[in-house]
Amino acid sequence: MFAFPFLLLPLLQTGDLGPAIKSAQELLATGKPVEAVQILEDAGVAATTQADALLLLGQAQLKATELLMANGELKGLEINDGFLGAAWTLEKAAQIVGSPAETFEHWSEALLNGGDNSNAVRAIEEGLAIHPKDPRLLLQGGRIYISEATRLGNLGKEEKRNRSWGKAEAVFKLAMSVDKKSTLACIRLGELMRLKFAATQSNADKKAARDAWGTAIKRNLEEVDLSAMVQWLRSDAVPLLDQIISKKGADPNLIWYQGYAEYLEFPREWKSVRLYFEEVLKLKPELTNAWFFLAQGAMDEGARLDAAGDSSRASKAFVYSGQGWAKYFQDYGATHATSSRALADGGNQVVGQMKWLAGLLAARRESGVALELLYWASTVQEKDAELWNNIALLERDFGKLDKALAAYATAGKLAPSDPQVLNDWAVVLHYYLKKDDQQAINLYQKAISLAEPLLASGELQGEEKQRIQTALRDAQNNLRKLEKGNRKNQ
């Protein structure tokens, strides 16, 4: 059994434990369980037969183990030993006649945290045999049974898993009937039935989950976390939110939750997602985070339609997505960039999507929106030369020549050996700004000198070979024109 390294061996009980208990209670209340354990052990509580003192020691040991684990002072099997040591103390308390329900609650929790599910079930059942209608113990019982069901399910023991689920359902329903004002028992039942639905796909389980949350809402709406409810129920939360709206009126925050509920559903109904979030923006335009769900939802819908061969509708969905992302980035661009950079691929996939959408929008003559996407992407991948080259191309076509030149210069510095980038950089000087001819000539010449050996090596294949061939041809033609003073880009 694990022993806290700072504890002395328990002393034989002598005198009144009152002062030690009082001090330990104060320490626990101020978040100092380690010190509370020390005082109780020094006072000889481990050798007492007083249920309240043993309960307090067990609680302190439980909290101390949690704290030491969080601080990294306990690792591996030491953690299990810490929790099981607390369980051993609490079991002693539980065997004393008159021990409160709280003892069994903490005893089962310590065993659960220590990885001893079977004995955690035994502890909770012993407690419920003595305190059959204690609301907190009933809730803890449901938690223990769900954990045991999960363990059994992972072992492939479905029949035993189902029995544990049945026990959890029974104690949650009893908790609801014992305390008719409790919303927590309703919510826990709803979570359980949704867990069952995930495994059984039974409509009865699905309905039971929705009904349980509906009861919680009727009991006390203020105690219901609507975000959590939506994440559990998905689109099943929509009718419950409708009931709230029918009483409170068209609240954009509640409609936002309806949109979120539809967004989480699988398969997703894009029309519903769009309907709710567009209504949110109509009622409360400042809720611009709605644009994330509209943008990503439209992107997913476009991919679905494209896979189904409906390219026309897919294209419309992609355009809507790009417009939505641009609006979302206006307020949440920096936050989204940070989260994108934190992805395993450093945001490459996200940037790739934005570049693709920008190309589609540019082809639809929506260069302004396309540029917004590309500039945002540049905050994720600052050293993407192709990205900066695309920005320069759009700025050039948009008539913002100074910005185009700056973007080309950035691309050229990032990819000084890329013939296409160097040619494009020279083009804006040659044909558009009509200045710095020598710099343009130097860029054309460098592009040619880089492209020729690349093509001669025979190592280039496919699209990359074609790209470099085009860059070489363009640089040669452009150089001849510039040397003749021809500035017509035809």
Buried (B, 14 or more C-beta within 10 A) or exposed (E): EBEBEEBEEBEEBEEEBEEBBEBBBEBBEEEBBBBBBBBBBEBBBBBBEBBBBBBBBBBBBBBBBBBBBEEEBBEEEBBBBBBBBBBBBBBBBBEBEEBBBBBBBBBBBBBBBBEBBEBBBBBBBBBBEBBEEBBBBBBBBBBBBBBBBBBBBEEEBEEBBBBBBEBBBBBBBBBBEBBEEBBBBBBBBBBBBBBBBEBBEEEEBBEBBBBBBBBBBEBEBEBBEBEEBBBBBBBBBBEBBEEBBEEEEEBBEBBBBBBBBBBBBEEBBBEBBBBBBBBBBEBBEEBBBBBBBBBBBBBBBBBBBBEEEBEEBBBBBBBBBBBBBBBBBEEBBEEBBEEBBEEEEEBBEBBBBBBEBBBBBBEBEBBEBBBBBBBBBBBBBEEBBBBBBBBBBBBBBBEBBEBBBBBBBBBBEBBEEBBBBBBBBBBBBBBBBEEBBEEBBEBBBBBBEBBBEBBEEEEBEEEEBEBBBBBBEBBBEBBEBBEEEEEEEE
